[in-house]
């Protein structure tokens, strides 16, 4: 599914990915979504 971000949001995602040892922003997006979904399962 395509997702659009502003240039500033892309920089934040890149920074998040680097801090968490991820190779690209796609991994960061997947990780963040898992955190959100995981918290809402209760």
N, CA, C and O atoms as a GROMACS GRO file, in nm:
protein
  168
    1UNK      N    1   0.085  -0.117   0.000
    1UNK     CA    2   0.000   0.000   0.000
    1UNK      C    3   0.090   0.124   0.000
    1UNK      O    4   0.178   0.135   0.086
    2UNK      N    5   0.072   0.214  -0.091
    2UNK     CA    6   0.153   0.335  -0.096
    2UNK      C    7   0.124   0.428   0.023
    2UNK      O    8   0.010   0.443   0.065
    3UNK      N    9   0.229   0.487   0.074
    3UNK     CA   10   0.216   0.581   0.184
    3UNK      C   11   0.296   0.706   0.146
    3UNK      O   12   0.408   0.695   0.096
    4UNK      N   13   0.240   0.822   0.170
    4UNK     CA   14   0.309   0.947   0.135
    4UNK      C   15   0.352   1.021   0.261
    4UNK      O   16   0.278   1.027   0.360
    5UNK      N   17   0.472   1.078   0.256
    5UNK     CA   18   0.525   1.154   0.367
    5UNK      C   19   0.586   1.283   0.317
    5UNK      O   20   0.628   1.293   0.202
    6UNK      N   21   0.591   1.382   0.404
    6UNK     CA   22   0.661   1.506   0.371
    6UNK      C   23   0.811   1.480   0.384
    6UNK      O   24   0.852   1.382   0.445
    7UNK      N   25   0.894   1.567   0.326
    7UNK     CA   26   1.039   1.548   0.340
    7UNK      C   27   1.085   1.544   0.486
    7UNK      O   28   1.176   1.468   0.520
    8UNK      N   29   1.023   1.625   0.572
    8UNK     CA   30   1.060   1.623   0.714
    8UNK      C   31   1.023   1.490   0.780
    8UNK      O   32   1.098   1.438   0.863
    9UNK      N   33   0.909   1.435   0.742
    9UNK     CA   34   0.868   1.306   0.797
    9UNK      C   35   0.962   1.195   0.751
    9UNK      O   36   0.991   1.103   0.827
   10UNK      N   37   1.008   1.203   0.627
   10UNK     CA   38   1.102   1.103   0.575
   10UNK      C   39   1.232   1.110   0.655
   10UNK      O   40   1.290   1.006   0.688
   11UNK      N   41   1.278   1.229   0.686
   11UNK     CA   42   1.400   1.244   0.767
   11UNK      C   43   1.382   1.182   0.905
   11UNK      O   44   1.472   1.116   0.956
   12UNK      N   45   1.265   1.202   0.964
   12UNK     CA   46   1.237   1.141   1.094
   12UNK      C   47   1.237   0.988   1.085
   12UNK      O   48   1.292   0.920   1.172
   13UNK      N   49   1.176   0.936   0.981
   13UNK     CA   50   1.174   0.791   0.962
   13UNK      C   51   1.314   0.736   0.940
   13UNK      O   52   1.348   0.630   0.994
   14UNK      N   53   1.395   0.806   0.861
   14UNK     CA   54   1.533   0.762   0.837
   14UNK      C   55   1.612   0.762   0.967
   14UNK      O   56   1.688   0.668   0.993
   15UNK      N   57   1.595   0.865   1.046
   15UNK     CA   58   1.664   0.874   1.175
   15UNK      C   59   1.620   0.760   1.268
   15UNK      O   60   1.703   0.697   1.333
   16UNK      N   61   1.490   0.735   1.273
   16UNK     CA   62   1.436   0.626   1.355
   16UNK      C   63   1.494   0.492   1.311
   16UNK      O   64   1.533   0.410   1.394
   17UNK      N   65   1.498   0.471   1.181
   17UNK     CA   66   1.550   0.345   1.127
   17UNK      C   67   1.697   0.327   1.165
   17UNK      O   68   1.737   0.218   1.208
   18UNK      N   69   1.777   0.430   1.151
   18UNK     CA   70   1.919   0.421   1.186
   18UNK      C   71   1.939   0.394   1.333
   18UNK      O   72   2.021   0.310   1.370
   19UNK      N   73   1.864   0.464   1.418
   19UNK     CA   74   1.876   0.445   1.563
   19UNK      C   75   1.840   0.303   1.606
   19UNK      O   76   1.891   0.253   1.707
   20UNK      N   77   1.753   0.239   1.530
   20UNK     CA   78   1.705   0.105   1.567
   20UNK      C   79   1.767  -0.006   1.483
   20UNK      O   80   1.718  -0.118   1.483
   21UNK      N   81   1.875   0.025   1.411
   21UNK     CA   82   1.948  -0.076   1.336
   21UNK      C   83   1.873  -0.132   1.216
   21UNK      O   84   1.896  -0.246   1.176
   22UNK      N   85   1.786  -0.054   1.159
   22UNK     CA   86   1.708  -0.099   1.043
   22UNK      C   87   1.777  -0.054   0.915
   22UNK      O   88   1.851   0.044   0.915
   23UNK      N   89   1.752  -0.126   0.807
   23UNK     CA   90   1.819  -0.097   0.681
   23UNK      C   91   1.751   0.012   0.600
   23UNK      O   92   1.816   0.080   0.520
   24UNK      N   93   1.620   0.030   0.619
   24UNK     CA   94   1.549   0.129   0.539
   24UNK      C   95   1.423   0.177   0.611
   24UNK      O   96   1.385   0.124   0.715
   25UNK      N   97   1.361   0.277   0.552
   25UNK     CA   98   1.242   0.334   0.614
   25UNK      C   99   1.122   0.239   0.612
   25UNK      O  100   1.034   0.250   0.697
   26UNK      N  101   1.119   0.147   0.518
   26UNK     CA  102   1.009   0.050   0.515
   26UNK      C  103   1.007  -0.033   0.642
   26UNK      O  104   0.901  -0.061   0.698
   27UNK      N  105   1.124  -0.072   0.688
   27UNK     CA  106   1.131  -0.149   0.812
   27UNK      C  107   1.085  -0.064   0.930
   27UNK      O  108   1.019  -0.114   1.021
   28UNK      N  109   1.120   0.064   0.929
   28UNK     CA  110   1.078   0.153   1.036
   28UNK      C  111   0.926   0.166   1.039
   28UNK      O  112   0.865   0.162   1.145
   29UNK      N  113   0.865   0.183   0.921
   29UNK     CA  114   0.720   0.195   0.913
   29UNK      C  115   0.653   0.068   0.964
   29UNK      O  116   0.557   0.075   1.041
   30UNK      N  117   0.704  -0.047   0.922
   30UNK     CA  118   0.646  -0.174   0.969
   30UNK      C  119   0.658  -0.186   1.120
   30UNK      O  120   0.564  -0.230   1.187
   31UNK      N  121   0.772  -0.148   1.174
   31UNK     CA  122   0.795  -0.158   1.318
   31UNK      C  123   0.699  -0.066   1.395
   31UNK      O  124   0.640  -0.107   1.494
   32UNK      N  125   0.685   0.056   1.348
   32UNK     CA  126   0.594   0.150   1.414
   32UNK      C  127   0.450   0.101   1.408
   32UNK      O  128   0.377   0.109   1.507
   33UNK      N  129   0.409   0.049   1.293
   33UNK     CA  130   0.273  -0.004   1.281
   33UNK      C  131   0.250  -0.123   1.374
   33UNK      O  132   0.143  -0.136   1.433
   34UNK      N  133   0.350  -0.208   1.388
   34UNK     CA  134   0.338  -0.322   1.479
   34UNK      C  135   0.322  -0.275   1.622
   34UNK      O  136   0.245  -0.333   1.699
   35UNK      N  137   0.395  -0.170   1.659
   35UNK     CA  138   0.381  -0.115   1.793
   35UNK      C  139   0.241  -0.061   1.816
   35UNK      O  140   0.183  -0.082   1.923
   36UNK      N  141   0.186   0.008   1.718
   36UNK     CA  142   0.053   0.065   1.730
   36UNK      C  143  -0.053  -0.045   1.739
   36UNK      O  144  -0.140  -0.041   1.825
   37UNK      N  145  -0.044  -0.142   1.649
   37UNK     CA  146  -0.142  -0.251   1.646
   37UNK      C  147  -0.130  -0.335   1.773
   37UNK      O  148  -0.232  -0.376   1.830
   38UNK      N  149  -0.008  -0.360   1.817
   38UNK     CA  150   0.013  -0.439   1.937
   38UNK      C  151  -0.048  -0.375   2.059
   38UNK      O  152  -0.101  -0.445   2.146
   39UNK      N  153  -0.040  -0.242   2.068
   39UNK     CA  154  -0.096  -0.172   2.183
   39UNK      C  155  -0.248  -0.172   2.180
   39UNK      O  156  -0.312  -0.163   2.284
   40UNK      N  157  -0.307  -0.182   2.062
   40UNK     CA  158  -0.452  -0.178   2.049
   40UNK      C  159  -0.517  -0.315   2.057
   40UNK      O  160  -0.640  -0.324   2.047
   41UNK      N  161  -0.440  -0.420   2.074
   41UNK     CA  162  -0.498  -0.555   2.080
   41UNK      C  163  -0.566  -0.583   2.212
   41UNK      O  164  -0.648  -0.674   2.220
   42UNK      N  165  -0.534  -0.507   2.315
   42UNK     CA  166  -0.591  -0.533   2.449
   42UNK      C  167  -0.735  -0.500   2.460
   42UNK      O  168  -0.794  -0.516   2.566
   0.00000   0.00000   0.00000
